[in-house]
Amino acid sequence: MDSSNLTTLPEEESSASENQQPPLSAFGSVPHRPATQSSLQKFAPLDWSVYFDREDDIRITDTDNVFHVYMAGTEGPVVFCLHGGGYSGLSFALAASKIKEKARVVAMDMRGHGKSSADNELDLSIETMCDDVLLVLKEMYGDSPPAIVLVGHSMGGSVAVHVAAKKSLPSLAGMVIVDVVEGTAMASLIHMQKILSSRMQHFSSIEKAIEWSVKGGSLRNVDSARVSIPTTLKYDDTKKCYTYRALLEGTEQYWRGWYEGLSEKFLSCPVPKLLLLAGTDRLDRALTIGQMQGKFQMVVVRHTGHAIQEDVPEEFATLILNFIARNRIGPHGVEIPGLPRRSQSQP
């Protein structure tokens, strides 16, 4: 697997070449021919409500920041999902429809992404994004949050690790990091602006954007693309076309901060940890030693691209639920048979 799979951008999948994709020029400009009816149907958007139960806007007290969340399930611990750069909370939609059978799911649109709005949408510093997550949790659950399992993909995985490392979330019961490792991610940063500038920039319709994401190789599951891609776009009235919602090109100053020191922070977090990878060549030296010492569980998910939760949502959901069951994580934390339930810590 190429190291670019570790980055946070849905268009950067180098594995596209493994699929028989059309030449880039076929998708390099707004198509002149109208889409056929069959194409429109195959790549038509799917509504989030097919997978999540409800949505909400979480307004942060004393600020103008509003973070959009999608929620599913009524019982069990809260699986709090953080997406990668350029994605949205709906990246976890298909997986949520299965996870919610045994746990609650909350998927948040990060600052500058999806339906969230913030005073400075280009401030994707790791400190700001960590604060955003902690404030959303505070607004949602007050001083008595349920057991939280942080799940983070790519950039969101870095945010999850940094949130856990702060040790300011007393109900944190577990952490799942999806396809991000410090060494390979750091090495790939020099290529990011080129990757961003070379991707298709304008789409004549949402259907065309969905089609491009699948045929271009960034996503391999058509149904997931149909639900997740629409909220990664915005309509440009001046150009009369769709373009990207997240302005990632303007956030380069923060990229190094997402990944620098990530491995040591991950290993130091005192909760059960699962690392899901799309390839076997991912571990840097610190993680290799940590795995040998049994400090975390690792699973290599075969036949998938960077967005594991989108490409194989049922397998992803099973891995999450098995992680929760193996570590006996209940709605209030770790539950040990024969012992009274642990009381919830107060900040």
C-alpha positions in Angstrom: 0.0 0.0 0.0 1.2 3.5 -0.8 1.8 5.8 2.1 -0.7 8.3 0.7 -3.4 6.0 2.0 -2.6 7.3 5.5 -3.5 10.9 4.8 -6.8 12.5 5.5 -8.2 13.2 2.1 -10.7 11.1 0.4 -9.3 11.7 -3.1 -5.8 10.6 -2.3 -6.2 6.9 -2.5 -3.3 5.6 -4.5 -5.1 2.3 -4.7 -7.2 3.8 -7.5 -4.7 2.4 -9.9 -5.5 -1.0 -8.7 -9.0 -0.6 -10.0 -9.6 -0.3 -13.7 -10.4 3.4 -13.5 -10.9 5.7 -16.5 -8.1 8.1 -17.4 -8.2 11.2 -15.2 -9.1 13.4 -18.1 -12.4 11.6 -18.3 -13.3 13.2 -15.0 -11.0 16.2 -15.2 -13.7 18.8 -16.1 -17.4 19.3 -15.9 -19.0 16.7 -18.2 -20.8 18.1 -21.2 -23.0 15.1 -21.7 -26.0 14.7 -19.4 -25.9 11.7 -17.1 -28.0 8.7 -18.2 -31.0 7.8 -16.2 -29.3 4.6 -15.0 -26.3 6.6 -13.9 -28.4 9.0 -12.0 -30.1 6.2 -10.2 -26.9 4.3 -9.4 -25.2 7.3 -8.0 -28.2 9.1 -6.5 -27.8 10.5 -3.0 -29.1 8.4 -0.1 -30.7 10.1 2.9 -28.8 9.9 6.3 -32.1 8.9 8.1 -31.8 5.4 6.5 -28.9 4.7 8.8 -28.9 7.2 11.7 -32.0 7.8 13.9 -31.7 11.6 14.3 -29.5 14.6 13.9 -28.9 17.7 16.0 -27.0 21.0 16.1 -24.9 21.3 19.2 -24.4 25.0 20.0 -21.3 25.8 22.1 -22.1 28.2 24.9 -20.7 31.8 24.6 -19.6 31.2 21.0 -21.0 31.3 17.5 -19.8 27.7 16.9 -22.4 25.1 16.0 -21.5 21.4 15.5 -23.7 19.0 13.6 -24.1 15.5 15.0 -25.8 12.4 13.7 -27.0 9.9 16.4 -28.3 6.3 16.5 -29.1 3.8 19.1 -30.5 4.1 22.6 -28.5 1.8 24.9 -24.9 0.9 25.7 -21.8 3.0 25.6 -21.4 5.9 23.2 -19.3 5.3 20.1 -18.2 8.8 19.3 -17.0 9.0 15.7 -14.5 11.6 14.3 -14.0 11.7 10.5 -11.0 12.4 8.5 -10.1 15.6 6.6 -12.5 16.2 3.7 -15.0 13.7 4.9 -18.1 14.2 7.2 -19.9 12.5 10.1 -21.8 10.6 7.5 -18.6 8.7 6.7 -19.8 6.4 9.5 -23.4 6.1 8.4 -23.5 2.5 7.1 -21.5 1.2 10.0 -23.8 3.1 12.5 -26.8 1.2 11.3 -25.3 -2.0 12.7 -23.4 -0.6 15.7 -26.6 1.0 17.0 -28.0 -2.5 17.7 -25.8 -2.8 20.7 -24.4 0.7 21.4 -25.1 4.3 20.9 -23.4 6.1 18.0 -22.6 9.8 17.7 -20.9 11.0 14.5 -19.8 14.7 14.5 -19.1 17.0 11.6 -15.7 18.5 12.5 -15.0 22.2 12.2 -15.0 23.4 8.6 -16.8 20.2 7.5 -20.3 19.0 6.7 -23.1 21.0 8.4 -21.0 22.4 11.2 -20.2 26.1 11.3 -17.5 27.9 13.3 -16.1 31.4 13.6 -12.8 30.3 12.0 -13.3 27.3 9.8 -9.7 27.2 8.7 -8.4 26.7 12.2 -7.9 23.0 12.1 -5.1 23.0 14.7 -5.1 19.9 16.8 -5.6 22.0 19.9 -8.7 23.6 18.5 -10.3 20.4 17.2 -9.7 18.7 20.6 -11.4 21.5 22.3 -14.3 21.3 19.9 -14.8 17.6 20.7 -14.6 18.1 24.5 -17.0 21.1 24.3 -19.5 19.1 22.2 -19.4 16.2 24.7 -19.9 18.7 27.5 -22.9 20.3 25.9 -24.4 16.9 25.1 -23.8 15.1 28.4 -23.0 17.7 31.1 -21.0 16.6 34.0 -22.1 12.9 33.9 -21.2 11.6 30.5 -21.8 7.9 29.7 -18.9 5.6 28.8 -17.3 6.9 25.6 -15.4 4.9 23.0 -13.6 7.4 20.7 -13.4 6.2 17.1 -11.3 8.3 14.8 -10.4 8.0 11.1 -7.2 9.5 9.8 -7.2 13.2 10.9 -10.0 12.3 13.3 -7.9 9.5 14.6 -5.2 12.0 15.5 -7.9 14.2 17.3 -9.1 11.1 19.2 -5.6 10.3 20.4 -5.0 13.9 21.5 -8.3 14.1 23.3 -7.5 10.9 25.2 -4.0 12.1 26.0 -5.4 15.2 27.7 -7.0 12.8 30.3 -9.8 15.3 30.7 -12.6 12.9 29.7 -13.2 10.8 32.8 -15.7 8.4 31.1 -13.3 7.5 28.3 -13.5 3.7 28.1 -11.8 2.8 24.8 -10.3 4.1 21.6 -10.3 2.9 18.0 -7.9 4.5 15.5 -8.6 3.9 11.8 -5.7 3.8 9.3 -3.4 6.5 10.6 0.2 6.0 11.8 2.6 8.8 12.6 5.6 7.7 10.5 3.9 7.2 7.2 1.6 10.1 7.6 4.4 12.5 8.3 6.3 11.3 5.3 3.3 11.9 3.1 2.7 15.5 4.1 5.0 16.9 1.4 2.7 15.5 -1.3 -0.6 16.9 0.1 -0.9 20.2 -1.7 -0.1 18.4 -5.0 -2.8 15.8 -4.3 -5.3 18.4 -3.4 -4.6 20.5 -6.5 -4.7 17.5 -8.8 -8.1 16.2 -7.8 -11.2 17.1 -9.7 -12.4 20.5 -8.4 -15.9 21.0 -9.9 -18.9 18.8 -10.4 -22.0 19.5 -12.5 -24.1 17.5 -10.1 -24.0 15.6 -6.8 -24.4 12.4 -8.7 -21.3 13.2 -10.7 -19.3 13.8 -7.5 -20.5 10.5 -6.1 -19.6 8.7 -9.4 -16.1 10.3 -9.4 -15.4 9.3 -5.8 -16.1 5.6 -6.6 -14.6 5.4 -10.1 -11.6 7.4 -8.9 -11.0 4.9 -6.2 -11.3 7.1 -3.1 -14.3 5.1 -2.0 -15.1 1.5 -2.9 -18.7 1.2 -1.6 -21.2 2.9 -3.8 -24.0 3.1 -1.1 -21.6 4.7 1.4 -20.6 7.2 -1.2 -24.2 8.0 -1.9 -24.8 9.0 1.7 -21.5 10.5 2.7 -20.4 12.5 -0.4 -23.2 15.1 -0.6 -22.3 16.7 2.7 -18.7 17.1 1.6 -19.8 19.4 -1.1 -21.2 22.9 -1.4 -22.8 24.7 -4.4 -20.9 27.6 -5.9 -23.5 30.1 -7.2 -20.9 32.0 -9.3 -19.5 28.9 -11.1 -22.9 27.1 -11.1 -21.4 23.8 -9.9 -20.5 21.8 -6.8 -17.1 22.1 -5.1 -15.6 20.9 -1.9 -17.0 22.1 1.5 -13.7 21.7 3.4 -11.0 24.2 2.4 -8.2 21.9 3.2 -5.6 23.8 1.0 -5.7 26.6 3.5 -4.9 24.5 6.5 -1.4 23.3 5.7 0.1 25.1 8.7 -1.7 22.6 11.0 -0.9 19.3 9.2 2.3 18.5 11.0 0.7 19.1 14.3 -1.9 16.4 13.6 0.7 13.6 13.4 3.9 14.7 15.2 4.4 12.5 18.3 1.2 10.6 17.6 2.6 7.1 18.2 3.9 7.8 21.7 0.6 9.6 22.7 -1.4 6.7 21.4 0.7 4.2 23.4 0.4 6.3 26.6 -3.4 6.5 26.6 -4.5 4.3 29.6 -7.6 2.8 28.0 -8.1 -0.3 25.7 -6.9 0.5 22.2 -7.6 -0.9 18.8 -5.7 0.1 15.6 -7.4 -0.8 12.3 -5.1 -0.7 9.3 -5.8 -1.1 5.5 -2.3 -2.6 4.9 0.5 -4.4 6.6 3.3 -1.9 6.1 1.9 0.7 8.5 3.6 0.3 11.8 6.5 2.6 12.7 9.1 1.6 15.3 7.3 2.8 18.4 4.1 1.0 17.4 5.9 -2.2 16.5 7.5 -2.3 19.9 4.2 -1.4 21.5 2.3 -4.2 19.7 5.0 -6.7 20.7 4.4 -5.6 24.3 0.7 -6.1 24.0 -0.2 -2.4 24.5 -2.9 -2.4 21.9 -4.8 -4.7 19.6 -4.2 -4.4 15.8 -6.3 -5.7 12.9 -5.4 -5.4 9.3 -8.6 -5.2 7.2 -8.1 -6.7 3.8 -9.5 -5.6 0.5 -10.3 -2.0 1.5 -9.0 1.5 0.9 -8.1 4.2 3.4 -11.8 4.8 4.4 -12.2 1.3 6.1 -15.5 2.4 7.8 -17.0 3.2 4.4 -15.6 0.5 2.2 -16.5 -2.5 4.5 -19.0 -1.0 7.0 -20.3 -4.3 8.2 -16.9 -5.7 9.0 -16.0 -2.4 10.6 -19.1 -2.4 12.8 -18.4 -6.0 13.9 -14.8 -5.0 14.8 -16.1 -2.1 16.9 -18.8 -4.3 18.7 -16.3 -7.1 19.3 -13.9 -4.5 20.8 -16.6 -3.3 23.2 -17.6 -6.8 24.2 -14.0 -8.0 24.7 -13.2 -5.1 27.0 -16.6 -5.4 28.8 -17.5 -1.8 28.1 -21.0 -1.0 29.3 -23.0 2.2 29.3 -21.2 3.4 32.5 -17.7 2.0 31.8 -16.0 -1.4 32.3 -18.3 -3.9 33.8 -16.9 -6.9 35.7 -19.2 -9.7 36.5 -19.7 -10.1 40.3 -18.6 -6.5 41.1 -20.9 -3.5 41.6 -21.1 -1.1 38.7 -18.5 1.6 38.8 -20.0 5.0 39.6 -19.5 7.7 37.1 -16.7 10.1 37.9 -17.4 13.8 38.2 -15.2 16.4 36.7 
